[in-house]
Amino acid sequence: MGARKGGREILAMAEKHPVTGLIETGTAHPATGPLRPNAPTAAGKIVIVTFNIRYGVGSFLISGSLLRRLGVTRPARRAALVEKHLRSAGQALSEGRLMPKADIVALQEADRMTLRAGGHHVARELAEILETNWAHAGLEISRVEQPKKKQWYLDFEEHIAPDDPGQTGIAILSRFPLVTCARVELPWVECASRPRLALHATVQIGVRRLHIFNSHIDPHADIDEQLAQHEAILQEAESLPRGAPVILLGDFNTLTPVSRRKMRLLLEAHGYQTPMPSGVTTWRAGLVRLHTDWIFARGAQVTRWGVARPLGVSDHWPAWIEIDARSLSIGARQP
């Protein structure tokens, strides 16, 4: 991943690779490319992961915020720190020690050459470590409108400045070919600097196709507003062929028992199931523990699941499921 990057170098890199509202795709897989739908596979079990990687900056959300407010920052070491964490993430996702080797990884807060990420392209560089195909969708954050004030208990994150050359976003990494990728713009309220987005990828697994919807639900929204974002994804999924296997996953930001219950009721009413009991810890800060990260499946048999911990790459831990590839419908191949 190379040497450290300074502010001017990051700006030059961003200008060379301009930010757009499109989806950026690539491949680091030695055998398949992102648009080769018929690449064979002998997979019997497939491991699918959701991971809010928090741009690879580490797990100290609250203490890091307090230090920044006191003027204590160490920008010179940021690039090296993120590089170290990306390698740690790659090891966790591939070595089989904390979890089975990942086949498909959904990332949230996957920054693309922001200053806070030390100029790293988080999704692309992690894909290079894992040797996978990848797709990244950037958030179209307003550079003009001033961000609205956040609730104090949600205002610990490091902000992206209006003149920052990079952007944050979500991504999907896959050992299998990505046949199609599409943005799903989610409804949002109050603040143009906090839009929300889902990424829909069609993954080719031998003769079968699996649909992945990766989302990062707004923590600042109330429960009804969060459910409206889920409903936009559900509507998109309902447009797929009948019987098409679908995975809904991501950081759902279920910060209270009520939000967890109502989210589950909504997704389960549409035929989606999760093996995860409510209340499993996937996020931590200090003594606080929350269940914010979820994976739901429809048309796919889940054989086991887990949370990969301990891992200090982010304030979230990766959550994963294993599905039986043979349970995926062959008749629902076409998008």
FIRO-72631 format. One record per residue (C-alpha): x, y, z; residue in three letters; residue number from 0. Coordinates in steps of 0.02 Angstrom, whole numbers. Example, Ala and Ser with C-alpha at 12.3 -4.5 7.8 and 13.67 -1.06 7.14 Angstrom:
@x->615; y->-225; z->390; residuo->ALA; num->0
@x->684; y->-53; z->357; residuo->SER; num->1
# end
This chain:
@x->0; y->0; z->0; residuo->MET; num->0
@x->151; y->113; z->-1; residuo->GLY; num->1
@x->219; y->261; z->93; residuo->ALA; num->2
@x->130; y->392; z->193; residuo->ARG; num->3
@x->31; y->524; z->101; residuo->LYS; num->4
@x->26; y->709; z->138; residuo->GLY; num->5
@x->-118; y->829; z->106; residuo->GLY; num->6
@x->-54; y->890; z->-63; residuo->ARG; num->7
@x->-22; y->713; z->-123; residuo->GLU; num->8
@x->-197; y->660; z->-71; residuo->ILE; num->9
@x->-270; y->808; z->-167; residuo->LEU; num->10
@x->-172; y->760; z->-323; residuo->ALA; num->11
@x->-230; y->579; z->-310; residuo->MET; num->12
@x->-411; y->632; z->-291; residuo->ALA; num->13
@x->-399; y->746; z->-443; residuo->GLU; num->14
@x->-325; y->603; z->-544; residuo->LYS; num->15
@x->-471; y->491; z->-491; residuo->HIS; num->16
@x->-616; y->615; z->-482; residuo->PRO; num->17
@x->-763; y->587; z->-365; residuo->VAL; num->18
@x->-926; y->552; z->-456; residuo->THR; num->19
@x->-1097; y->487; z->-412; residuo->GLY; num->20
@x->-1060; y->327; z->-506; residuo->LEU; num->21
@x->-999; y->160; z->-442; residuo->ILE; num->22
@x->-813; y->125; z->-451; residuo->GLU; num->23
@x->-768; y->-57; z->-483; residuo->THR; num->24
@x->-610; y->-157; z->-499; residuo->GLY; num->25
@x->-531; y->-326; z->-474; residuo->THR; num->26
@x->-382; y->-391; z->-379; residuo->ALA; num->27
@x->-436; y->-571; z->-403; residuo->HIS; num->28
@x->-305; y->-675; z->-495; residuo->PRO; num->29
@x->-431; y->-785; z->-586; residuo->ALA; num->30
@x->-592; y->-688; z->-615; residuo->THR; num->31
@x->-645; y->-514; z->-666; residuo->GLY; num->32
@x->-795; y->-412; z->-611; residuo->PRO; num->33
@x->-889; y->-440; z->-775; residuo->LEU; num->34
@x->-858; y->-625; z->-804; residuo->ARG; num->35
@x->-1024; y->-703; z->-749; residuo->PRO; num->36
@x->-985; y->-883; z->-794; residuo->ASN; num->37
@x->-825; y->-909; z->-695; residuo->ALA; num->38
@x->-839; y->-1082; z->-615; residuo->PRO; num->39
@x->-834; y->-1113; z->-429; residuo->THR; num->40
@x->-830; y->-1267; z->-321; residuo->ALA; num->41
@x->-900; y->-1175; z->-171; residuo->ALA; num->42
@x->-1014; y->-1275; z->-58; residuo->GLY; num->43
@x->-1018; y->-1149; z->84; residuo->LYS; num->44
@x->-1008; y->-960; z->63; residuo->ILE; num->45
@x->-958; y->-842; z->203; residuo->VAL; num->46
@x->-1036; y->-668; z->195; residuo->ILE; num->47
@x->-978; y->-526; z->307; residuo->VAL; num->48
@x->-1038; y->-353; z->355; residuo->THR; num->49
@x->-908; y->-237; z->429; residuo->PHE; num->50
@x->-918; y->-51; z->468; residuo->ASN; num->51
@x->-731; y->-26; z->450; residuo->ILE; num->52
@x->-735; y->156; z->509; residuo->ARG; num->53
@x->-608; y->204; z->373; residuo->TYR; num->54
@x->-478; y->96; z->459; residuo->GLY; num->55
@x->-437; y->223; z->593; residuo->VAL; num->56
@x->-462; y->109; z->744; residuo->GLY; num->57
@x->-581; y->75; z->886; residuo->SER; num->58
@x->-560; y->228; z->997; residuo->PHE; num->59
@x->-713; y->328; z->941; residuo->LEU; num->60
@x->-751; y->429; z->1098; residuo->ILE; num->61
@x->-575; y->452; z->1167; residuo->SER; num->62
@x->-512; y->499; z->994; residuo->GLY; num->63
@x->-648; y->630; z->979; residuo->SER; num->64
@x->-607; y->705; z->1149; residuo->LEU; num->65
@x->-423; y->716; z->1105; residuo->LEU; num->66
@x->-463; y->806; z->941; residuo->ARG; num->67
@x->-568; y->932; z->1035; residuo->ARG; num->68
@x->-419; y->965; z->1147; residuo->LEU; num->69
@x->-311; y->993; z->994; residuo->GLY; num->70
@x->-215; y->831; z->1012; residuo->VAL; num->71
@x->-197; y->757; z->837; residuo->THR; num->72
@x->-62; y->657; z->749; residuo->ARG; num->73
@x->-97; y->677; z->563; residuo->PRO; num->74
@x->79; y->625; z->513; residuo->ALA; num->75
@x->48; y->447; z->573; residuo->ARG; num->76
@x->-129; y->428; z->503; residuo->ARG; num->77
@x->-81; y->347; z->337; residuo->ALA; num->78
@x->30; y->219; z->421; residuo->ALA; num->79
@x->-102; y->182; z->553; residuo->LEU; num->80
@x->-238; y->151; z->424; residuo->VAL; num->81
@x->-121; y->42; z->321; residuo->GLU; num->82
@x->-83; y->-63; z->475; residuo->LYS; num->83
@x->-269; y->-82; z->513; residuo->HIS; num->84
@x->-311; y->-132; z->335; residuo->LEU; num->85
@x->-182; y->-270; z->345; residuo->ARG; num->86
@x->-256; y->-326; z->511; residuo->SER; num->87
@x->-429; y->-327; z->434; residuo->ALA; num->88
@x->-364; y->-430; z->288; residuo->GLY; num->89
@x->-290; y->-557; z->407; residuo->GLN; num->90
@x->-450; y->-569; z->509; residuo->ALA; num->91
@x->-555; y->-595; z->352; residuo->LEU; num->92
@x->-441; y->-724; z->271; residuo->SER; num->93
@x->-339; y->-823; z->397; residuo->GLU; num->94
@x->-481; y->-919; z->481; residuo->GLY; num->95
@x->-432; y->-877; z->660; residuo->ARG; num->96
@x->-572; y->-758; z->713; residuo->LEU; num->97
@x->-697; y->-818; z->582; residuo->MET; num->98
@x->-703; y->-927; z->425; residuo->PRO; num->99
@x->-620; y->-857; z->270; residuo->LYS; num->100
@x->-733; y->-724; z->194; residuo->ALA; num->101
@x->-802; y->-743; z->18; residuo->ASP; num->102
@x->-909; y->-584; z->11; residuo->ILE; num->103
@x->-878; y->-430; z->120; residuo->VAL; num->104
@x->-994; y->-279; z->136; residuo->ALA; num->105
@x->-906; y->-124; z->202; residuo->LEU; num->106
@x->-977; y->34; z->276; residuo->GLN; num->107
@x->-878; y->195; z->306; residuo->GLU; num->108
@x->-757; y->139; z->171; residuo->ALA; num->109
@x->-672; y->305; z->135; residuo->ASP; num->110
@x->-598; y->345; z->-34; residuo->ARG; num->111
@x->-441; y->451; z->-13; residuo->MET; num->112
@x->-504; y->562; z->128; residuo->THR; num->113
@x->-384; y->652; z->243; residuo->LEU; num->114
@x->-454; y->559; z->393; residuo->ARG; num->115
@x->-410; y->394; z->307; residuo->ALA; num->116
@x->-234; y->454; z->270; residuo->GLY; num->117
@x->-270; y->459; z->84; residuo->GLY; num->118
@x->-306; y->273; z->74; residuo->HIS; num->119
@x->-438; y->198; z->-39; residuo->HIS; num->120
@x->-504; y->80; z->93; residuo->VAL; num->121
@x->-611; y->-35; z->-16; residuo->ALA; num->122
@x->-486; y->-51; z->-157; residuo->ARG; num->123
@x->-336; y->-82; z->-44; residuo->GLU; num->124
@x->-427; y->-210; z->62; residuo->LEU; num->125
@x->-482; y->-297; z->-99; residuo->ALA; num->126
@x->-299; y->-302; z->-153; residuo->GLU; num->127
@x->-253; y->-385; z->11; residuo->ILE; num->128
@x->-394; y->-512; z->-5; residuo->LEU; num->129
@x->-374; y->-531; z->-195; residuo->GLU; num->130
@x->-559; y->-501; z->-232; residuo->THR; num->131
@x->-670; y->-405; z->-351; residuo->ASN; num->132
@x->-739; y->-245; z->-277; residuo->TRP; num->133
@x->-867; y->-108; z->-302; residuo->ALA; num->134
@x->-873; y->59; z->-210; residuo->HIS; num->135
@x->-1016; y->185; z->-206; residuo->ALA; num->136
@x->-977; y->355; z->-133; residuo->GLY; num->137
@x->-1097; y->464; z->-37; residuo->LEU; num->138
@x->-1144; y->625; z->-124; residuo->GLU; num->139
@x->-1113; y->739; z->25; residuo->ILE; num->140
@x->-1157; y->923; z->6; residuo->SER; num->141
@x->-1001; y->1031; z->3; residuo->ARG; num->142
@x->-1104; y->1190; z->17; residuo->VAL; num->143
@x->-1235; y->1167; z->151; residuo->GLU; num->144
@x->-1171; y->1171; z->329; residuo->GLN; num->145
@x->-1203; y->1009; z->424; residuo->PRO; num->146
@x->-1345; y->1014; z->549; residuo->LYS; num->147
@x->-1300; y->993; z->732; residuo->LYS; num->148
@x->-1299; y->811; z->786; residuo->LYS; num->149
@x->-1363; y->734; z->947; residuo->GLN; num->150
@x->-1221; y->750; z->1072; residuo->TRP; num->151
@x->-1207; y->561; z->1094; residuo->TYR; num->152
@x->-1184; y->539; z->906; residuo->LEU; num->153
@x->-1060; y->680; z->880; residuo->ASP; num->154
@x->-896; y->589; z->910; residuo->PHE; num->155
@x->-854; y->546; z->730; residuo->GLU; num->156
@x->-714; y->634; z->637; residuo->GLU; num->157
@x->-796; y->746; z->507; residuo->HIS; num->158
@x->-751; y->760; z->323; residuo->ILE; num->159
@x->-710; y->942; z->288; residuo->ALA; num->160
@x->-795; y->1032; z->142; residuo->PRO; num->161
@x->-626; y->1050; z->54; residuo->ASP; num->162
@x->-575; y->869; z->83; residuo->ASP; num->163
@x->-533; y->792; z->-88; residuo->PRO; num->164
@x->-603; y->620; z->-42; residuo->GLY; num->165
@x->-770; y->546; z->6; residuo->GLN; num->166
@x->-842; y->410; z->115; residuo->THR; num->167
@x->-954; y->271; z->52; residuo->GLY; num->168
@x->-1000; y->88; z->54; residuo->ILE; num->169
@x->-924; y->-58; z->-39; residuo->ALA; num->170
@x->-942; y->-242; z->-82; residuo->ILE; num->171
@x->-792; y->-356; z->-102; residuo->LEU; num->172
@x->-818; y->-527; z->-180; residuo->SER; num->173
@x->-714; y->-679; z->-222; residuo->ARG; num->174
@x->-848; y->-714; z->-353; residuo->PHE; num->175
@x->-885; y->-605; z->-506; residuo->PRO; num->176
@x->-994; y->-452; z->-482; residuo->LEU; num->177
@x->-1114; y->-459; z->-628; residuo->VAL; num->178
@x->-1206; y->-296; z->-594; residuo->THR; num->179
@x->-1194; y->-158; z->-464; residuo->CYS; num->180
@x->-1322; y->-22; z->-431; residuo->ALA; num->181
@x->-1344; y->122; z->-311; residuo->ARG; num->182
@x->-1503; y->132; z->-208; residuo->VAL; num->183
@x->-1528; y->309; z->-147; residuo->GLU; num->184
@x->-1615; y->307; z->22; residuo->LEU; num->185
@x->-1736; y->438; z->89; residuo->PRO; num->186
@x->-1658; y->557; z->215; residuo->TRP; num->187
@x->-1716; y->707; z->314; residuo->VAL; num->188
@x->-1644; y->862; z->394; residuo->GLU; num->189
@x->-1465; y->864; z->332; residuo->CYS; num->190
@x->-1395; y->860; z->154; residuo->ALA; num->191
@x->-1224; y->824; z->228; residuo->SER; num->192
@x->-1286; y->655; z->290; residuo->ARG; num->193
@x->-1367; y->570; z->140; residuo->PRO; num->194
@x->-1391; y->382; z->144; residuo->ARG; num->195
@x->-1358; y->249; z->14; residuo->LEU; num->196
@x->-1370; y->63; z->-17; residuo->ALA; num->197
@x->-1267; y->-38; z->-141; residuo->LEU; num->198
@x->-1348; y->-183; z->-233; residuo->HIS; num->199
@x->-1231; y->-310; z->-311; residuo->ALA; num->200
@x->-1277; y->-466; z->-409; residuo->THR; num->201
@x->-1147; y->-600; z->-373; residuo->VAL; num->202
@x->-1120; y->-747; z->-490; residuo->GLN; num->203
@x->-1086; y->-909; z->-396; residuo->ILE; num->204
@x->-1066; y->-1045; z->-525; residuo->GLY; num->205
@x->-1236; y->-1060; z->-610; residuo->VAL; num->206
@x->-1322; y->-967; z->-469; residuo->ARG; num->207
@x->-1344; y->-783; z->-433; residuo->ARG; num->208
@x->-1354; y->-702; z->-262; residuo->LEU; num->209
@x->-1414; y->-524; z->-230; residuo->HIS; num->210
@x->-1325; y->-424; z->-95; residuo->ILE; num->211
@x->-1395; y->-260; z->-25; residuo->PHE; num->212
@x->-1268; y->-168; z->82; residuo->ASN; num->213
@x->-1333; y->-17; z->179; residuo->SER; num->214
@x->-1281; y->105; z->314; residuo->HIS; num->215
@x->-1441; y->164; z->399; residuo->ILE; num->216
@x->-1442; y->339; z->472; residuo->ASP; num->217
@x->-1409; y->341; z->661; residuo->PRO; num->218
@x->-1475; y->520; z->673; residuo->HIS; num->219
@x->-1646; y->473; z->602; residuo->ALA; num->220
@x->-1791; y->425; z->714; residuo->ASP; num->221
@x->-1858; y->248; z->704; residuo->ILE; num->222
@x->-1992; y->285; z->574; residuo->ASP; num->223
@x->-1862; y->371; z->464; residuo->GLU; num->224
@x->-1745; y->223; z->482; residuo->GLN; num->225
@x->-1885; y->105; z->433; residuo->LEU; num->226
@x->-1919; y->212; z->279; residuo->ALA; num->227
@x->-1740; y->182; z->225; residuo->GLN; num->228
@x->-1763; y->-6; z->248; residuo->HIS; num->229
@x->-1926; y->2; z->150; residuo->GLU; num->230
@x->-1836; y->83; z->2; residuo->ALA; num->231
@x->-1716; y->-66; z->-2; residuo->ILE; num->232
@x->-1858; y->-190; z->17; residuo->LEU; num->233
@x->-1948; y->-110; z->-129; residuo->GLN; num->234
@x->-1793; y->-129; z->-236; residuo->GLU; num->235
@x->-1776; y->-312; z->-185; residuo->ALA; num->236
@x->-1958; y->-346; z->-227; residuo->GLU; num->237
@x->-1922; y->-299; z->-408; residuo->SER; num->238
@x->-1808; y->-452; z->-425; residuo->LEU; num->239
@x->-1870; y->-616; z->-503; residuo->PRO; num->240
@x->-1978; y->-721; z->-389; residuo->ARG; num->241
@x->-1873; y->-836; z->-283; residuo->GLY; num->242
@x->-1711; y->-741; z->-309; residuo->ALA; num->243
@x->-1598; y->-765; z->-156; residuo->PRO; num->244
@x->-1565; y->-601; z->-66; residuo->VAL; num->245
@x->-1451; y->-547; z->76; residuo->ILE; num->246
@x->-1488; y->-384; z->169; residuo->LEU; num->247
@x->-1344; y->-329; z->278; residuo->LEU; num->248
@x->-1250; y->-180; z->346; residuo->GLY; num->249
@x->-1239; y->-60; z->490; residuo->ASP; num->250
@x->-1423; y->-35; z->532; residuo->PHE; num->251
@x->-1385; y->79; z->681; residuo->ASN; num->252
@x->-1513; y->-4; z->795; residuo->THR; num->253
@x->-1466; y->93; z->950; residuo->LEU; num->254
@x->-1614; y->44; z->1061; residuo->THR; num->255
@x->-1714; y->-114; z->1095; residuo->PRO; num->256
@x->-1866; y->-33; z->1013; residuo->VAL; num->257
@x->-1771; y->5; z->852; residuo->SER; num->258
@x->-1706; y->-173; z->847; residuo->ARG; num->259
@x->-1879; y->-246; z->872; residuo->ARG; num->260
@x->-1965; y->-138; z->742; residuo->LYS; num->261
@x->-1828; y->-167; z->613; residuo->MET; num->262
@x->-1839; y->-355; z->637; residuo->ARG; num->263
@x->-2028; y->-354; z->624; residuo->LEU; num->264
@x->-2019; y->-259; z->459; residuo->LEU; num->265
@x->-1889; y->-370; z->377; residuo->LEU; num->266
@x->-1965; y->-531; z->442; residuo->GLU; num->267
@x->-2135; y->-478; z->375; residuo->ALA; num->268
@x->-2054; y->-478; z->202; residuo->HIS; num->269
@x->-1986; y->-654; z->223; residuo->GLY; num->270
@x->-1808; y->-614; z->283; residuo->TYR; num->271
@x->-1731; y->-707; z->429; residuo->GLN; num->272
@x->-1575; y->-684; z->533; residuo->THR; num->273
@x->-1489; y->-810; z->644; residuo->PRO; num->274
@x->-1428; y->-668; z->756; residuo->MET; num->275
@x->-1525; y->-647; z->919; residuo->PRO; num->276
@x->-1562; y->-466; z->964; residuo->SER; num->277
@x->-1432; y->-392; z->1081; residuo->GLY; num->278
@x->-1274; y->-472; z->1011; residuo->VAL; num->279
@x->-1130; y->-348; z->1031; residuo->THR; num->280
@x->-1059; y->-288; z->865; residuo->THR; num->281
@x->-1008; y->-110; z->919; residuo->TRP; num->282
@x->-921; y->-45; z->1073; residuo->ARG; num->283
@x->-855; y->117; z->1144; residuo->ALA; num->284
@x->-789; y->119; z->1321; residuo->GLY; num->285
@x->-912; y->21; z->1426; residuo->LEU; num->286
@x->-1055; y->40; z->1301; residuo->VAL; num->287
@x->-1104; y->-112; z->1198; residuo->ARG; num->288
@x->-1233; y->-111; z->1057; residuo->LEU; num->289
@x->-1302; y->-224; z->921; residuo->HIS; num->290
@x->-1296; y->-115; z->765; residuo->THR; num->291
@x->-1237; y->-233; z->627; residuo->ASP; num->292
@x->-1353; y->-363; z->549; residuo->TRP; num->293
@x->-1369; y->-494; z->412; residuo->ILE; num->294
@x->-1537; y->-556; z->348; residuo->PHE; num->295
@x->-1565; y->-690; z->215; residuo->ALA; num->296
@x->-1709; y->-743; z->104; residuo->ARG; num->297
@x->-1695; y->-892; z->-12; residuo->GLY; num->298
@x->-1530; y->-948; z->63; residuo->ALA; num->299
@x->-1498; y->-1076; z->200; residuo->GLN; num->300
@x->-1389; y->-1009; z->341; residuo->VAL; num->301
@x->-1282; y->-1146; z->418; residuo->THR; num->302
@x->-1189; y->-1043; z->551; residuo->ARG; num->303
@x->-1147; y->-865; z->602; residuo->TRP; num->304
@x->-1036; y->-765; z->717; residuo->GLY; num->305
@x->-949; y->-602; z->763; residuo->VAL; num->306
@x->-761; y->-587; z->734; residuo->ALA; num->307
@x->-681; y->-521; z->892; residuo->ARG; num->308
@x->-568; y->-456; z->964; residuo->PRO; num->309
@x->-513; y->-341; z->823; residuo->LEU; num->310
@x->-454; y->-160; z->842; residuo->GLY; num->311
@x->-476; y->-100; z->663; residuo->VAL; num->312
@x->-641; y->-10; z->699; residuo->SER; num->313
@x->-766; y->22; z->838; residuo->ASP; num->314
@x->-871; y->-114; z->752; residuo->HIS; num->315
@x->-832; y->-298; z->739; residuo->TRP; num->316
@x->-866; y->-397; z->579; residuo->PRO; num->317
@x->-1026; y->-500; z->585; residuo->ALA; num->318
@x->-1037; y->-651; z->470; residuo->TRP; num->319
@x->-1148; y->-791; z->410; residuo->ILE; num->320
@x->-1111; y->-950; z->315; residuo->GLU; num->321
@x->-1238; y->-1006; z->185; residuo->ILE; num->322
@x->-1255; y->-1167; z->85; residuo->ASP; num->323
@x->-1227; y->-1123; z->-98; residuo->ALA; num->324
@x->-1336; y->-1270; z->-149; residuo->ARG; num->325
@x->-1486; y->-1188; z->-65; residuo->SER; num->326
@x->-1482; y->-1043; z->-189; residuo->LEU; num->327
@x->-1612; y->-1054; z->-326; residuo->SER; num->328
@x->-1543; y->-1090; z->-499; residuo->ILE; num->329
@x->-1706; y->-1038; z->-581; residuo->GLY; num->330
@x->-1684; y->-857; z->-523; residuo->ALA; num->331
@x->-1520; y->-826; z->-612; residuo->ARG; num->332
@x->-1572; y->-680; z->-720; residuo->GLN; num->333
@x->-1575; y->-503; z->-644; residuo->PRO; num->334
# end
